[in-house]
Amino acid sequence: MKDTILIVEDVDVNRKILIECLTNKYNYLQASNGKEALDILEDNYQDIHAILLDIVMPVMDGYEFLEQFKKIKEYQEIPVIAMTGIESKHVEERIIEAGAIDFLEKPYNPAIIRNRLKNTLELTRAIRAGRTDGLTGLLNRAAFRHEIETYLIESKKPAALMIIDIDNFKRVNDVYGHFFGDKVLIEFANIMLDECHGEHAIGRLGGDEFIVLLKNIEYKEKAKEIADGIIRTFNKSMSQYEGEVPSCSIGISYYPEHGTSRSEIYLHADEALYNAKRLGKSKSCFYLEGQEILSRCESFVGKEWILDALNAYIYISDMETGYIYYANKKIASIIRDKAEFVEGDIATYFRLQSVINKINKEIRDKEELNKEFFVGDKKYILLASRTHWGVSNCAKVQAIIEVERE
């Protein structure tokens, strides 16, 4: 595929010379002044590989164009070669200081134009290859590290760091093959670019793990909104496929509240991701969010079902590790319509708000625990015995029994 060059030149004859130089090797777009060039870039910047820019033009000259061009982060990887007929060392210095990578003197020499353009494009590709992930085009680990360290040094504004992991991705590769797995990674990268548009930095750490620096985020809620948007869009995108499909989990730390150094906010975002995984996957979680619930559950190693009436959750604790899982699909299927439960998901806990609403908020005695509830046309009785869990009223669930509905 040919590279596309944006020609910005107000003189028709000069523009025709440049087009003749490019026709066989490149595609081209053309503008007669800086303002037209900015309008073209707005809609086509992702397809433009270099800009040939005249300096002296009406409406908006080359210097004014470069001043506006530098303000837009998405344009910064597009090299600009300036062109001028003014022979002056001062002009040359001013052009380079304004942001052009090189300059050409008029009258145009076709051979020099082609060679300068070829060298500029090759240099740009080499620089880009050293900074980006080969599969997704996102920043690689080293480039992202430079990005976050630069931000923390130069900016005092708050930010959020998101570490993102695609759930069950190994299973996707094993079942559908690596070609499909790569397709999922590319699709996920594009979703992040769409959801995190603007000056934010987006990278791939490796495998199925990604990282995002949300810059100038004044409120934590905004970071949560972006994270949940990524999850929703990815889930919707994956729903077109049949069988077992991946989701994603996101851990978030907020700068400077959760740390003031790169290592601190990275570590805390990673811990938040771990909690998001344990709290059911396909969700976002701030640093320390959910930690109290998980810690309290782990203290109940050996108790299979724990009902926390205060927080309206049922937890199922692993007998040995204290990790929280659902007990079995038979019981889960009884309450599927009443809980946030996905078939086959190794959920660490699931909500049973509508079931627990059948039980009084304050548990006074054993008889009050044995409440009946309905799922569809079926009637069930929840049998439980009272226990204590700090200041919260809790119960160990002994059984869920199906009974005939009168």
Secondary structure, 3 states (H helix, E strand, C coil): CCCEEEEECCCHHHHHHHHHHHCCCCEEEEECCHHHHHHHHHHHHHHCCEEEEECCCCCCCHHHHHHHHCCCHHHCCCCEEEEECCCCHHHHHHHHHHCCCEEEECCCCHHHHHHHHHHHHHHHHHHHHHHECCCCCCECHHHHHHHHHHHHHHCCCCEEEEEEEEECHHHHHHHHCHHHHHHHHHHHHHHHHHHCCCCCEEEEEECCEEEEEECCCCCHHHHHHHHHHHHHHHHHHHCCCCCCCCEEEEEEEEECCCCCCHHHHHHHHHHHHHHHHHCCCCCEEECCCCHHHHHHHHCCCCCCEEEECCCCEEEEECCCCCCECCCCHHHHHHCHHHCCCCCCCCCCCEECHHHHCCCCCCCCCHHHHCEEEEECCEEEEEEEEEEEECCEEEEEEEEEEEECCC
